[in-house]
Amino acid sequence: MSKYELDKAVLTKQQLVEPTRAGFGRGLKKAGELDESVVALCADLTESVQMHLFREAFPKRFIEVGVAEQNLVTVASGLARAGKIPFTASYAAFSPGRNWEQIKTTAALNDQPVKVVGGHAGLYTGPDGATHQMLEDIALMRVMPNMVVVVPGDSIEAEKATIALASNGKPSYLRLSRDKTPIFSTAQSPFEIGKAYVLRPGKHVSLFGTGTMTYELLVAAKLLAKNGVDAEVVHVPTIKPLDDETVLASLRKTKCGVTVEEAQIAGGLGGAITELASEHLPVPIKRLGVEDRYGESGTPREVVEAFGLNGDSLATKIGQFMMQVA
């Protein structure tokens, strides 16, 4: 387990917020500065996914393919075969939602280092509603052989993840949110592909979060502490490959766990952790997230609260789970 530095303003009124896509935009530009092999391709959503920073800095290394997501990743795979490091970006509802087969057959099957960036994923897409609130992407990409799956917790981590993915040599999926979300990490906080991090040590229950839900678990853990529940919060930004060692070490200590994700619980983070535990350390685990339903339209916060994934609601659900396993 690595020491993790939290932002000093976390859980205060001075809490900083920024969309994770903003961190991606900065990270992609930096990756382009570090390696001239990095190229970017977009499906007519350049500013929405924050690729405009790269386009402005490296116009000759940017390709606009238009509204053609299948072509987006197919061209990228060809560029990867030619020695480039292509980042492709669109809304997650369209990539990987619309072009999963092309990602599989041209990038993953051939183990080409194509980076699929799914923007506007999850419930923080808000008013765009169910058609654009991509909730199945984690499961879809986790089952694909050779594919790395990263879901950064905030914009600072998204920037680090983008730079790391540029040099990992693997087909990879990066999941990003549309709306502003709380920043809990710092420039000094560690990030490494394949690693999970204990943000808050505890002894009664392990709380595993990914993406935007890690912050909500920090809120929930603070509320649970008032009722005598000492919760350990583990941030899991890399869902595949999963950090088995950190996950199992936490579960050995607490003997029970809860997973939380802003996505379908079928096949996602909860699936990955329960699969691991069932083989190595069978303990009670509760999966929380979107339970076999589609999204709804509203402000991002209204939608998150409607699905019971805000800190207050999570604290209540976790408390009920603790009573059941006691």
Summary of the structure (lengths in Angstrom):
residues: 326
radius of gyration: 18.7
end to end distance: 26.9
largest distance: 60.9
contacts: 1259
relative contact order: 0.14
helix: 39%
strand: 20%
